[in-house]
């Protein structure tokens, strides 16, 4: 089967967009990806669109707006992993030889759907007792503190790092640097989490153009980045209480990706992970095997996850700084990986990066550990 390559990327500014909807944002991102690839849009043979709360046929509306109506279009809903799953499905179609040029779009206009915290499905035990997602992650943070001795100041360093990275990203929701004191003095949400520990309600979209080996050599050979692995898992049935401080779903999905890409966690140069809350970054980085369990908070304190550290985490600003428009998030992570691997990330460029990893995880369903987890590995 052919290798799959990302040859074009596009992304809107993440934030609040009162004068646009998910169709407008998706169309903007798609056109930017086409321009970045430098191709005639008529080369695109199929499209995949990830979104969560945008209603029926969102992808068809995006294609119609850019003059590509009539293409085979698959809408993908997979909680926060919707956009990443759209990339995975698009890559499978190319790898199997069905198409040579496809586009994956992730879009979400979340401010028109939510004003406050997201809640689990009413069928879940958490929802039955009134828990929101911030309260679930607050409990995970408390348990992690109990088991591994993480301090509140160490946890605060994660939003400080990510929002300081976002200040260097012209497309990020937040562009202001913050301090540990800013985190600790921000509004309480669910103890110990405060406002800066939580990702915002964000609008935005991102898109990537994927090509086969044959098409890449013909149209975009010099700027292509290889999609070495794109893996997806859903959580297994809980037969005993699930650990609050370790994510087997993240670990298994990562192991699949490492095997497919022919690498190990020690080969990863930088990563984008699903930091919907500050504690989530801790759990996901350790679940990916990039740091040992219980070791990440102290590593952040030592600067190891900074842009100039041994393993930069969330150079884009992550969900905490760049924003989290659900369906757009997983695609935007890949956009950041591509720009870093091309050397196009400006002031947040990671020198010498050859292998990047993107992790996205979202959703909760009664009786299982987690709904959907994706890991993408890109190499230059």
Secondary structure, 3 states (H helix, E strand, C coil): CCCEEEEEEEECCCECCCCCCHHHHHHHHHHHHHHHHCCCHHHCCEEEEECCCCCCCHHHHHHHHCCCCCCEEEEECCHHHHHHHHHHHHHHHHHCCCCCEEEEEEEEEHHHCCCCCCECCCCCHHHHCCCEHHHHHHHHHHHHHHHHCCCHHHHHHHHHHHHHHHCCCCCCCCCCCCCHHHHHHCCEEECCEEHHHECCCCEEEEEEEEEEHHHHHHHCCCCCEEEEEEEEECCCECCCCCCCCCCHHHHHHHHHHHHHHCCCHHHCCEEECCCCEHHHHHHHHHHCCCCCCCCHHHHHHCCCCCCCCCCEECCCCHHHHCCCCHHHHHHHHHHHHHHHHHCCCHHHCCCCCCEEEEEEEECCCCCECCCEEEEEEEEC
